[in-house]
Every structure is written in structure tokens, then in C-alpha cells.
Amino acid sequence: MKNWAIASGIEGNLAAYEAVLADIRNWDVDEFYILGDVVGVRAESEKVVQRVTHPRRGELVPQVCHGWWEEQCLILHALKGTGEPTELIDRYGKTVMKQLWDSVSRPTVEWIRSLDFGFFELDCLLIHGSTVGVSDELTPETPPLQMLDRLSRMEASYLFCGRSGLTFQYEIQHGSVTTALKTLDSSLQHQTATISPRQIIGVGNVGKIPGQATYTLYNPSSNQVQFRTVKYGMGKGFQSQHPA
């Protein structure tokens, strides 16, 4: 089985996306996933969407799920939730809210509405945030029980996520979790669940850092993960990052 290329966080950065596409061509890849945040407040967001939805001859057709910026677009256009995009305003202010409105057209918003929340392939869950929502940010500092909860909701062995923008490989080893439920008659009911080894992989961020894009290669046959750092612009070059 060939590699999967998994990216997230293009955020309207066309040059970064083109650099990742160029690097993917150097590898034996048969599936390409984009885990949200295709758009952002950059003026090139529309061009990125066109590039994603109309790949050139010989390029893979990416499977795209919606991310945090896509959710903010839906809220702005009153297509999800009610009221103002409070999370967007609290994080970035009303100026950025206006920039997002100006950067993403109504046809693109309709495309966003069609996107999946995530993908479940083999025993892998590919999603922007987590099973809780696109805003749920998993990092190497996230407590193990919280990580296990996000995995167990979909019974996945591998969870690939992009919300944090980090590249990391977080492994949960063998073990067990015991829960106790106290009823009205004060009796305790214990349940013990055995945990098999599972992993959470942060896939990086394509467009946030100028001149540097990160994404992930994954081989489903060997479960090998390789983080790729692609330099573009002045002094560009290609690098590999391997998990410690």
C-alpha cells in the first residue's frame, strides 16, 4: 500500500500549497487528505480553493474536511449556529472577521457546506480538531485520558489532526481504565476497559509560517509516519523530520 499525504492549515497561502504539491510528487502517494483550514484571511483564499478543487493533470484529487476557518465562514453567513462568530472575534477581533468575510465568496461558502467533518479510513480517523469539534486542539501536552476519550469515540487506533498546527506523534501504550458509577442506593458499579496501543498524530501546518510548510506522510501498511518540512521562496529546500 502506498503513502498517504496529510496536510492542514493552508489558510489561503497559495505559494505554500504549491510547494507541498511539488514535494508530494517526489513520493509514492495514492491518497491526499486536507484536514481543514483551506481558507483564511489572505486574499488568495479563492485561488487556493480553485487549486484544491481543480487539480492539474496527474495530480491527486484531495479529500477535504472542514476546519476552524471554514466553520467561522459558515457562522458568518448564518449557516451554522446563531449570532456573531464569538470565537473568531475573541481570538482575532472584528477587523479579521471583516477580512474573512471579504476573502471568501458565497460560492466558496457553499463548497464549504459540502465538506465532510472528517474521514475514517481503515483504523484511522482524519479530522481537523477532534471528535468533539473543530476547535478542540490536541497537543503533546494534552492529558492521556483526554486523548483516549477522543480516540474511543470512534474506536480509532490512529487519530490524525491539524488544529494545533504542530507536528507530533503521541502514543498511548497498553493499559486499562477502570470507572466507577455510584447509584442512588450507594452501590458502586465498576467497569474496566483494556487499552490497546493507539496514536495521535499532529500533521503540521502548511500556510501559517511564511517560507515554511509542514505536512505528514503516512504508510498504512507499516504505520510509519514521516513529517515533511518544505521550504519555499528565498533559500528554499526540502527537509525531513522524523519522530524522536
C-alpha positions, -999 to +999 in steps of 0.1 A: +000+000+000+013+034-009+017+065+013-010+090+023-001+127+022-020+145+050-020+183+053-039+210+072-039+248+076-032+261+041-051+293+053-052+309+018-014+306+013-011+296-024+027+296-025+029+272+005+003+249-011+022+248-044+054+239-025+037+210-007+022+197-040+057+198-056+071+178-027+043+152-028+053+144-064+086+131-050+069+104-030+048+073-038+014+087-027-020+075-036-042+094-012-042+131-003-061+144+027-065+181+037-077+184+072-094+218+071-084+254+071-080+256+034-093+292+035-081+321+057-080+359+057-055+361+028-067+375-004-055+343-022-081+321-004-103+319-035-073+309-057-064+282-032-099+268-033-098+267-071-064+250-070-077+224-045-110+217-063-094+217-098-061+197-096-039+196-127-035+165-148-016+139-130-022+154-095-041+136-068-077+148-061-075+158-024-102+147+001-110+178+022-128+181+055-138+214+071-117+231+097-119+260+121-117+288+095-144+270+074-166+269+104-162+306+110-172+312+074-204+292+079-212+311+111-205+345+094-230+336+067-256+324+092-253+288+080-241+274+114-251+283+149-267+317+158-254+352+164-220+365+158-188+344+154-178+350+191-148+326+190-134+344+159-139+379+174-125+369+208-094+354+192-087+379+164-110+409+167-137+423+143-111+435+118-101+399+110-138+390+109-143+416+082-112+403+063-126+368+064-159+380+050-141+398+022-117+369+014-143+341+009-170+343-017-206+330-014-199+301-039-169+291-018-191+291+013-215+267-005-185+245-012-176+246+024-211+235+033-205+203+013-173+193+031-172+163+055-165+167+092-137+141+089-127+108+074-125+073+088-102+050+067-090+016+078-085+022+116-075+059+111-096+089+120-085+120+100-101+152+113-092+189+119-097+192+156-111+160+172-144+141+176-155+169+200-153+196+174-130+216+151-120+239+179-106+211+201-068+215+200-048+184+207-011+188+215+017+168+231+007+183+265-029+170+262-036+146+291-037+109+281-073+103+293-085+132+271-066+118+242-081+083+248-116+098+250-111+114+216-100+082+201-125+059+217-155+079+205-148+065+170-129+034+181-099+045+161-063+033+166-048+064+149-061+099+150-046+125+126-054+161+135-044+196+123-059+221+147-027+228+167-005+233+136+022+212+153+039+180+141+039+154+168+034+117+174+017+109+207+015+072+217-008+056+243+006+023+254-011-009+267-031-005+299-065-004+314-090+022+326-114+015+355-145+036+360-169+035+389-206+045+389-223+053+422-261+047+421-289+060+443-287+030+466-250+039+472-237+008+454-206+010+432-205-005+397-170-009+383-161-013+347-126-020+334-116-013+298-084-027+283-065-002+261-045-013+231-017+009+217-030+039+199-015+071+185-025+107+179-005+124+151-004+162+146+001+167+109+016+202+109+005+234+091+010+244+055+004+281+053+008+298+087+046+303+088+060+323+059+085+303+038+080+270+057+052+244+052+048+212+071+027+181+063+028+144+070+033+112+051+018+080+065+022+044+053-009+024+063+009-009+057+038-002+080+022+026+102+053+046+095+049+084+100+072+109+084+069+147+089+079+168+060+091+204+062+091+222+028+109+255+024+097+278-003+106+313-015+142+325-009+166+298+001+141+271-004+149+234+002+133+202+014+138+186+047+125+155+066+116+154+103+115+120+120+097+114+153+121+113+183 
